């Protein structure tokens, strides 16, 4: 059985949720972080009512944590760069 999601008054409709995502995206871009396809897919699930804002955060943290570990592994395999004096 799937538990229904209860949204606040400011995010009750898909249009309201889209507006929140648009504002969040604009803020991220202004900070130099352009959301990629994975983030956009998670945002679409929120707008559709499949996720809460906390669910969006959890999904993105999980996704990027996995990618961060892969980057650490790839970086660890590169030879060290010499230090510049």
N, C-alpha and C positions, 0 to 999 in steps of 0.2 A: 504494500500500500504506500503510495506517495503522499507525503505530507504537503499540504497546500502552503503557499508562501503568503504571508501578510506583509503588505507594503505600507509605508507611512503615507500620509496625505500628500506629500510633495512628490511621491513617486508611484501614485496609484494607477496611472494609465501608461500605456506604452509611450505616448507622446511626452509625458513628463519624464519618464526614464530616459528617453532619447535625449531630451534637453540636458539632463544631468550628465550623461555620457559626453555629449558635445562640449559642455563646459569643462569637464575633466580632461578631455582630449586636447582642447585648446590650451589649458594650463600646462599639460605635459609637453606639448610642442613648444610653448613659450620657454620652458625650462630646458629645451634641447633634446627631449626624449620623444621621438615619434613612435607611436604604438605600431607594432608589427601585425602580421596576419593572425597570429595566435591571440593577441590581445583583442583585436577587432572581433574575432569569433566569440570570445568570452563576453565582450560588450553586447554583442547581438543576442546572446542567451539571456542577459540581464534585461534588455529591452523587451524581449519576448515574454518575460515573466518566469523564466526557468531558474534564475538565480537571484539571490539577494545581493546587496552591495558587499556584504561580508563574503558571500560566495564568490563574487568576482575577485576580491582580494585573495581569498584562499586559492582559487584556481591559478591566478597569475603568480602568486608566490611559489606554488608547487611547480608550475611550468618553468619559471626562471631559475628556481633552485636546481632543477635537473640540468639545465643548460649551463649554469655556473660551474657545476661539478665537471661537466664535459670539457669546459674551457680550461679549468684548472688542470685536468689530465693532459690536454693537448699542450698547454704551456709548459708543463713539467717535462715534456719530452723534447723541448727545444733546447739547444745548447745555450748556456748563459752568455749574455752579452758582456763584453769587456767594459769595465768602468772607465769613464772619461775623467781625466785629471783637470 
